[in-house]
Amino acid sequence: MRRYANLALALTLFASTANAVPISWNAGAAFLTPFTPITDSYTTVGTYTETIPTGATHLVIEDCGNSSSGGAGSSIHSGGGGGGGAYSKKTFTLTSTNWGQTFTAVIGSQAPSSGIAPSSGNSPGLNTVVNNTFSTALSMSVSGGSGGLGSNPYTGGSAGAASGGDTNTAGGAGGTGGAYPGSGGVGATGTDCNGATGSSGVNGGISGPGSLGAEYFEYT
């Protein structure tokens, strides 16, 4: 009977692996505990150190770009819209060797408003993620393109560009102004964050500033 009981236990354990979840060793207790998913996000201008938590077996990094500002046209013509932020995504499989290793994450500067009309818009700083002590080389970068023109031909700003990810998606270019304000370029679509949308061009006055993107680190 004991032989059959052991066989049943082995079959049960084997079947359970189909629904297994990541586990980590709890040093304070003599048992294994499931890893609780963790998401770290950065949404304000600055430089940050991101540390891989103990127990994580999978990491997705999303890098979403800031956007540019629109141009301020003359009293009878509107400026072009600012460029939209790009998007980059990178996935890693992690082991215990990676626990405690770090990345450097940067949220670049927000694009200022245009000057007093006629004046073109401005570009933002880059959002970047690079490996610090993490053992695999990484260099992700997303931009917000350029500001819209505040003078003839009132062209919209260029689209933001992305590099360094498994997926790299450009933002949208700003719309051309002139008779009507140029629309801001739409930011590239991500999962937990999107590239920021550029500000629109304006007729006289001063345009609005660009918007900030974000960076996400999702551990499971």
Residue pairs with C-beta under 8 A, 6 or more apart in sequence:
21 34
21 35
22 34
22 35
22 55
22 56
22 57
22 58
22 220
23 32
23 33
23 34
23 35
23 55
24 32
24 33
24 34
24 35
24 54
24 55
25 32
26 32
26 33
35 55
35 56
35 57
35 219
35 220
37 218
37 219
37 220
38 53
38 56
38 218
38 219
39 192
39 216
39 217
39 218
39 219
40 50
40 216
40 217
40 219
41 192
41 193
41 214
41 215
41 216
41 217
42 48
42 105
42 107
42 214
42 215
43 107
43 212
43 214
44 107
44 212
45 107
45 108
45 109
45 110
45 125
45 212
46 106
46 107
47 104
47 105
47 106
48 104
48 105
48 106
48 107
49 102
49 103
49 104
49 105
49 132
50 102
50 103
50 104
50 105
50 129
50 217
51 100
51 101
51 102
52 59
52 94
52 98
52 99
52 100
52 101
52 102
52 134
52 219
53 99
53 219
54 99
54 100
55 99
56 94
56 98
56 99
56 219
56 220
57 93
57 94
57 95
57 220
58 91
58 92
58 93
58 94
58 219
58 220
59 91
59 92
59 94
59 217
59 218
59 219
60 89
60 90
60 91
60 92
60 191
60 216
60 217
60 218
61 89
61 90
61 91
61 92
61 103
61 129
61 140
61 165
61 215
61 216
61 217
61 218
62 87
62 88
62 89
62 190
62 191
62 192
62 193
62 214
62 215
62 216
62 218
63 87
63 88
63 89
63 90
63 127
63 128
63 129
63 140
63 141
63 142
63 162
63 164
63 165
63 213
63 215
64 85
64 86
64 87
64 127
64 142
64 187
64 188
64 190
64 193
64 194
64 195
64 196
64 213
64 214
64 215
64 216
65 84
65 85
65 86
65 87
65 124
65 126
65 127
65 142
65 143
65 144
65 160
65 162
65 171
65 187
65 188
65 195
65 196
65 213
66 85
66 107
66 108
66 109
66 110
66 111
66 124
66 125
66 127
66 143
66 144
66 196
66 210
66 211
66 212
66 213
67 82
67 83
67 84
67 85
67 111
67 124
67 144
67 145
67 160
67 171
67 184
67 185
67 187
67 195
67 196
67 197
67 198
67 199
67 210
67 211
67 213
68 82
68 83
68 84
68 111
68 121
68 122
68 123
68 124
68 144
68 145
68 146
68 147
68 148
68 157
68 160
68 174
68 185
68 198
68 199
68 210
69 82
69 111
69 112
69 113
69 114
69 121
69 122
69 147
69 148
69 198
69 199
69 207
69 208
69 209
69 210
70 79
70 80
70 81
70 82
70 114
70 121
70 147
70 148
70 157
70 174
70 177
70 181
70 182
70 184
70 198
70 199
70 200
70 201
70 202
70 207
70 208
71 79
71 80
71 81
71 82
71 114
71 118
71 119
71 120
71 121
71 147
71 148
71 149
71 150
71 151
71 154
71 177
71 182
71 201
71 202
71 207
72 79
72 114
72 115
72 116
72 117
72 118
72 119
72 121
72 150
72 201
72 202
72 204
72 205
72 206
72 207
73 79
73 117
73 118
73 150
73 151
73 154
73 177
73 178
73 201
73 202
73 203
73 204
74 117
74 118
74 151
74 203
74 204
75 117
75 203
75 204
76 203
77 152
77 154
77 177
77 178
77 179
77 203
78 154
78 177
78 178
78 179
78 180
78 181
78 182
78 201
78 202
78 203
79 114
79 117
79 118
79 119
79 120
79 121
79 148
79 149
79 150
79 154
79 177
79 181
79 182
79 201
79 202
79 203
79 207
80 121
80 148
80 149
80 150
80 154
80 155
80 156
80 157
80 174
80 175
80 176
80 177
80 182
80 201
81 148
81 156
81 157
81 174
81 175
81 177
81 181
81 182
81 183
81 184
81 185
81 198
81 199
81 200
81 201
82 111
82 121
82 144
82 145
82 146
82 147
82 148
82 156
82 157
82 174
82 184
82 185
82 198
82 199
82 200
82 201
82 207
82 210
83 123
83 144
83 145
83 146
83 147
83 148
83 156
83 157
83 158
83 159
83 160
83 171
83 172
83 173
83 174
83 185
83 198
84 144
84 145
84 159
84 160
84 171
84 172
84 173
84 174
84 184
84 185
84 186
84 187
84 188
84 195
84 196
84 197
84 198
85 124
85 127
85 142
85 143
85 144
85 145
85 160
85 171
85 187
85 188
85 194
85 195
85 196
85 197
85 198
85 211
85 213
86 142
86 143
86 144
86 159
86 160
86 161
86 162
86 168
86 169
86 170
86 171
86 187
86 188
86 195
87 142
87 162
87 167
87 168
87 169
87 171
87 187
87 188
87 189
87 190
87 193
87 194
87 195
88 140
88 141
88 142
88 162
88 163
88 164
88 165
88 167
88 168
88 169
89 165
89 166
89 167
89 190
89 191
90 129
90 138
90 140
90 164
90 165
90 166
91 166
92 98
92 136
94 219
97 135
98 134
98 135
101 132
101 133
101 134
101 135
102 132
102 133
102 134
103 129
103 130
103 131
103 132
103 134
103 138
103 217
104 128
104 129
104 130
104 131
104 132
105 128
105 129
105 215
105 217
106 125
106 126
106 127
106 128
106 129
107 125
107 127
107 212
107 213
107 214
107 215
108 124
108 125
108 126
108 127
108 128
109 124
109 125
110 124
110 125
110 209
110 210
110 211
110 212
111 121
111 122
111 123
111 124
111 144
111 147
111 199
111 209
111 210
112 122
112 209
112 210
113 121
113 122
113 199
113 206
113 207
113 208
113 209
114 120
114 121
114 122
114 147
114 150
114 202
114 206
114 207
115 206
116 205
116 206
117 150
117 202
117 203
117 204
117 205
117 206
118 150
118 151
119 150
119 206
120 147
120 148
120 149
120 150
120 151
121 146
121 147
121 148
121 149
121 150
121 157
121 174
121 198
121 199
121 201
121 207
121 210
122 147
122 210
123 143
123 144
123 145
123 146
123 147
123 157
123 210
124 143
124 144
124 210
124 212
126 141
126 142
126 143
127 141
127 142
127 213
127 214
127 215
128 139
128 140
128 141
128 142
129 138
129 139
129 140
129 164
129 215
130 138
130 139
130 140
131 137
131 138
131 139
138 164
139 163
139 164
140 162
140 163
140 164
140 165
141 162
141 163
141 164
142 160
142 161
142 162
142 163
142 195
142 213
143 160
143 161
143 162
144 160
144 171
144 195
144 196
144 198
144 210
144 213
145 157
145 158
145 159
145 160
145 161
145 171
145 173
145 174
145 185
145 198
146 157
146 158
147 157
147 174
147 210
148 154
148 155
148 156
148 157
148 174
148 177
148 182
148 198
148 201
148 207
149 155
149 156
149 157
149 177
150 201
153 176
153 178
154 176
154 177
154 178
154 182
154 201
155 174
155 176
155 177
155 182
156 173
156 174
156 175
156 176
156 177
156 182
156 183
156 185
156 201
157 173
157 174
157 185
157 198
158 173
158 174
159 170
159 171
159 172
159 173
159 185
160 170
160 171
160 185
160 187
160 188
160 195
161 170
161 171
162 168
162 169
162 170
162 188
169 188
169 189
169 190
169 195
170 188
171 185
171 186
171 187
171 188
171 195
171 198
172 185
172 186
172 187
172 188
172 197
172 198
173 185
174 182
174 183
174 184
174 185
174 198
174 201
175 182
175 183
175 184
175 185
175 200
175 201
176 182
177 201
181 200
181 201
181 202
181 203
182 200
182 201
183 200
183 201
184 197
184 198
184 199
184 200
185 197
185 198
186 197
187 194
187 195
187 196
187 197
187 213
188 194
188 195
189 195
192 216
192 218
193 213
193 214
193 215
193 216
194 213
195 213
196 210
196 211
196 212
196 213
197 211
198 210
198 211
199 207
199 208
199 209
199 210
199 211
200 207
200 208
201 207
202 208
